Amino acid sequence: QWRQSRVAYVQAPQRFYNIPHGDPLGNASGFFYGPMLRGRDGLGACPCVGTGVVYSWHALVSNGGQAVGSVTEDYKTSLQLLSHGLESAYLDEELAFGQAPDDVESFFKQRWRWAVGSLQILVSSSSPLFLPGLSLGQRIAFTASLGQYLEAFPMIFLCLVPVLYLASLVTPMQADPLEFLIAFGLYFVLNRAWFLLVCRVDRLPLLHLWRGTQAAVYMAPLHALAALTVLWDKLAGLASRTPFGVTRKKVLQGKGPGLGRGLLYTWPFIAYYV
């Protein structure tokens, strides 16, 4: 049936059996694998995210195999397949369970690879901004997804504003309190209310939404560095310095990365709070 259909791949959600109570690192990504991917499925813009995907062999062969030029080759492959007029599908069923990274070093290395790979696609010939053959909905969905890492720069700026104000006593803006409350408050309340409504309808615990909001803040330094790295490589004509590697998922007792390795990734947050 696949041979006679236009479906190039079917993506199922990733599920993990080693996530601790409270999911402190946000590995479950319940909002992404729930309402977000179902919504993107309606646009015909479901991405391939690796684990849990089943390809049509004929579609993959017609593409010349997996895409190259990005350490997130699965995501780039889905873009290329969709640009050929093929279709994607999302099957919201728990079919595969695996292990999530369970230490800080492995977690940050994984997210670094995701950020670099996504931005590599955004500045490549397979960028959804320019790739022919995509629908408007697909173009918007993929561009927003790949470009989310650029939000790190305004996030870092907003985090530094209180520090700059306390050091200089110069206010960053002049606005009537009532006007500011109406302009910002209305947007913020409607934004949060919409997310809460989606979670309620989907019966999704609000913890998933909260973990995603937290990640946008604490991953900002890593995402900004990834963006600068990809930009430098692009301008200098260099190949990616981020090799593909399977994320370590198991920390043996007494064999973990240790405090020093953990501080290598968390020092920006410690410095900020100090």
Wavefront OBJ file of the C-alpha trace (Angstrom):
o trace
v 0.000 0.000 0.000
v 2.861 2.387 0.768
v 4.272 1.864 -2.703
v 1.084 3.209 -4.212
v 0.605 6.028 -1.664
v 2.347 9.375 -1.253
v 3.313 8.786 2.392
v 7.104 8.925 2.726
v 7.327 8.225 6.440
v 5.260 7.749 9.579
v 6.523 9.242 12.838
v 5.493 7.930 16.259
v 6.271 9.647 19.589
v 9.431 8.930 21.531
v 8.799 7.478 24.967
v 11.362 6.845 27.709
v 11.360 4.471 30.664
v 14.162 6.097 32.677
v 12.702 9.571 33.267
v 12.745 10.382 37.009
v 9.796 11.808 38.905
v 9.130 15.386 37.877
v 11.165 15.046 34.656
v 13.686 17.755 35.721
v 15.382 17.922 32.298
v 12.136 17.956 30.328
v 13.013 14.877 28.287
v 9.405 13.709 27.922
v 8.496 16.699 25.699
v 4.823 15.898 26.152
v 3.577 19.074 24.503
v 5.753 18.500 21.433
v 4.756 14.859 20.982
v 1.128 15.636 21.742
v -0.704 18.762 20.548
v 2.190 20.182 18.528
v 2.913 17.197 16.289
v -0.795 16.436 15.853
v -1.274 20.025 14.732
v 1.671 19.830 12.358
v 0.295 16.554 11.027
v -2.808 18.476 10.017
v -0.583 20.823 8.006
v 1.269 17.944 6.396
v 4.382 19.189 8.177
v 5.220 16.445 10.659
v 9.026 16.211 10.908
v 11.075 13.077 11.218
v 12.711 13.094 14.646
v 14.614 9.833 14.450
v 13.456 7.262 16.945
v 10.000 5.881 16.200
v 9.985 6.680 12.482
v 9.229 4.224 9.689
v 10.272 5.219 6.161
v 8.892 4.099 2.865
v 11.865 2.386 1.243
v 10.844 3.596 -2.198
v 10.570 7.198 -0.985
v 13.958 7.063 0.706
v 15.622 5.590 -2.388
v 14.043 8.258 -4.579
v 15.679 10.858 -2.307
v 19.090 9.266 -2.699
v 19.039 8.023 0.885
v 19.378 10.016 4.085
v 20.259 13.685 3.773
v 23.791 14.896 4.507
v 25.221 18.233 5.581
v 23.546 18.355 8.983
v 24.024 16.458 12.225
v 20.223 16.242 12.406
v 20.003 14.338 9.159
v 16.597 12.895 10.017
v 14.986 16.332 10.146
v 16.658 17.397 6.898
v 15.558 14.177 5.210
v 11.932 14.887 6.068
v 12.189 18.341 4.484
v 13.644 16.925 1.282
v 10.997 14.210 1.043
v 8.160 16.696 1.557
v 9.635 19.036 -1.050
v 9.276 16.205 -3.600
v 5.513 16.282 -3.096
v 5.471 13.295 -0.745
v 3.527 13.236 2.508
v 4.216 12.680 6.189
v 2.013 11.152 8.872
v 2.018 11.199 12.664
v 0.798 8.145 14.547
v 0.132 9.144 18.151
v 0.641 5.694 19.650
v 3.313 4.452 22.039
v 5.251 1.978 19.904
v 8.851 2.344 21.095
v 10.434 3.027 24.493
v 14.053 3.997 24.983
v 16.416 5.796 27.314
v 16.739 9.548 27.757
v 20.064 11.180 28.729
v 20.253 11.031 32.509
v 23.143 13.359 33.339
v 23.793 17.039 32.654
v 26.714 16.526 30.261
v 24.895 14.035 28.019
v 21.765 16.181 28.044
v 23.562 19.349 26.967
v 25.575 17.515 24.310
v 22.351 16.171 22.830
v 20.674 19.587 22.801
v 23.812 21.146 21.332
v 23.653 18.706 18.431
v 19.962 19.439 17.920
v 20.579 23.205 17.873
v 23.585 23.052 15.533
v 21.871 20.600 13.196
v 18.691 22.656 12.977
v 20.556 25.877 12.260
v 22.714 24.094 9.670
v 19.514 23.221 7.827
v 18.204 26.781 8.147
v 21.254 28.197 6.318
v 21.562 25.374 3.775
v 20.043 24.827 0.352
v 17.373 22.716 2.084
v 16.185 25.641 4.195
v 12.378 25.754 4.347
v 12.660 29.459 3.589
v 13.728 28.745 0.011
v 13.265 25.026 -0.671
v 10.853 24.650 -3.620
v 7.944 22.255 -3.431
v 6.790 23.032 0.128
v 3.324 24.352 0.921
v 2.953 27.620 2.814
v 1.960 25.755 5.980
v 4.980 23.468 5.746
v 7.279 26.413 5.109
v 6.003 28.319 8.159
v 6.019 25.295 10.485
v 9.545 24.151 9.620
v 11.012 27.670 9.622
v 9.532 28.400 13.047
v 10.822 25.104 14.393
v 14.357 25.486 13.047
v 14.551 29.168 13.921
v 13.444 28.758 17.532
v 17.091 28.604 18.610
v 17.583 32.229 17.545
v 15.199 33.252 20.328
v 18.170 32.739 22.642
v 19.516 36.213 21.847
v 16.490 38.252 23.037
v 16.146 35.840 25.964
v 19.726 36.532 27.081
v 19.157 40.263 26.658
v 16.008 40.167 28.788
v 17.846 38.213 31.485
v 20.613 40.828 31.532
v 18.269 43.831 31.704
v 17.770 43.636 35.517
v 21.537 43.360 36.038
v 22.210 46.337 33.774
v 19.544 48.382 35.527
v 20.904 47.631 39.005
v 24.401 48.542 37.834
v 23.479 51.773 36.043
v 20.032 52.737 37.407
v 19.053 53.521 33.824
v 15.595 52.216 33.018
v 15.437 50.226 29.749
v 12.144 51.777 28.686
v 9.753 54.624 29.385
v 6.076 53.721 29.311
v 2.864 54.577 31.062
v 2.145 51.722 33.512
v -1.440 51.360 32.335
v -0.477 51.313 28.668
v 2.224 48.747 29.363
v -0.183 46.595 31.360
v -2.717 46.637 28.540
v -0.212 46.026 25.740
v 1.900 43.353 27.428
v -0.614 41.953 29.889
v -3.248 41.246 27.256
v -0.750 39.435 25.032
v 0.734 37.443 27.908
v -2.623 36.409 29.383
v -4.032 35.344 26.009
v -0.836 33.439 25.190
v -0.820 31.513 28.469
v -4.580 30.987 28.390
v -4.362 29.419 24.943
v -1.626 27.010 26.044
v -3.565 26.120 29.190
v -6.700 25.479 27.138
v -4.806 23.171 24.781
v -3.351 21.240 27.733
v -6.759 20.948 29.368
v -8.461 19.703 26.201
v -5.588 17.289 25.600
v -5.540 16.219 29.264
v -1.841 16.967 29.284
v -0.225 17.710 32.673
v 0.858 21.331 32.944
v 4.305 20.107 33.969
v 5.128 19.531 30.293
v 4.272 23.136 29.465
v 6.304 24.422 32.415
v 9.367 22.348 31.497
v 9.280 23.760 27.965
v 9.123 27.312 29.296
v 12.048 26.642 31.614
v 14.114 25.166 28.780
v 13.715 28.345 26.729
v 15.578 30.175 29.504
v 18.258 27.786 30.686
v 19.175 26.583 27.192
v 19.602 30.142 25.872
v 23.431 30.343 26.323
v 23.904 27.000 24.567
v 21.561 27.932 21.722
v 23.241 31.318 21.223
v 26.662 29.675 21.069
v 25.333 27.125 18.570
v 23.984 29.926 16.368
v 27.302 31.789 16.427
v 29.183 28.564 15.661
v 27.010 27.769 12.629
v 27.258 31.381 11.403
v 31.056 31.353 11.692
v 31.325 28.007 9.915
v 29.050 29.268 7.144
v 30.947 32.533 6.615
v 34.319 30.799 6.785
v 33.225 27.974 4.494
v 34.109 25.379 7.107
v 32.608 21.942 7.511
v 30.663 21.287 10.674
v 32.825 20.788 13.736
v 29.997 18.973 15.495
v 30.339 15.261 14.764
v 27.298 13.051 14.914
v 27.315 10.760 17.904
v 24.839 8.683 19.817
v 23.989 10.400 23.082
v 25.154 8.538 26.148
v 22.027 7.318 27.929
v 23.398 5.362 30.871
v 25.560 6.623 33.700
v 27.135 3.746 35.592
v 27.464 4.129 39.318
v 30.714 5.920 40.035
v 31.334 6.460 36.293
v 29.424 9.705 35.814
v 30.904 12.914 34.394
v 31.605 14.324 37.844
v 31.154 17.797 39.294
v 33.771 19.402 37.078
v 32.140 18.268 33.852
v 28.750 19.371 35.116
v 30.080 22.856 35.934
v 31.410 23.128 32.375
v 27.791 23.344 31.184
v 26.125 25.097 34.121
v 28.578 27.883 34.957
v 26.620 30.601 33.040
v 23.615 30.067 35.301
v 25.696 30.045 38.484
v 27.476 33.235 37.400
v 24.150 34.929 36.648
v 22.662 34.179 40.047
v 25.870 35.134 41.863
l 1 2 3 4 5 6 7 8 9 10 11 12 13 14 15 16 17 18 19 20 21 22 23 24 25 26 27 28 29 30 31 32 33 34 35 36 37 38 39 40 41 42 43 44 45 46 47 48 49 50 51 52 53 54 55 56 57 58 59 60 61 62 63 64 65 66 67 68 69 70 71 72 73 74 75 76 77 78 79 80 81 82 83 84 85 86 87 88 89 90 91 92 93 94 95 96 97 98 99 100 101 102 103 104 105 106 107 108 109 110 111 112 113 114 115 116 117 118 119 120 121 122 123 124 125 126 127 128 129 130 131 132 133 134 135 136 137 138 139 140 141 142 143 144 145 146 147 148 149 150 151 152 153 154 155 156 157 158 159 160 161 162 163 164 165 166 167 168 169 170 171 172 173 174 175 176 177 178 179 180 181 182 183 184 185 186 187 188 189 190 191 192 193 194 195 196 197 198 199 200 201 202 203 204 205 206 207 208 209 210 211 212 213 214 215 216 217 218 219 220 221 222 223 224 225 226 227 228 229 230 231 232 233 234 235 236 237 238 239 240 241 242 243 244 245 246 247 248 249 250 251 252 253 254 255 256 257 258 259 260 261 262 263 264 265 266 267 268 269 270 271 272 273 274
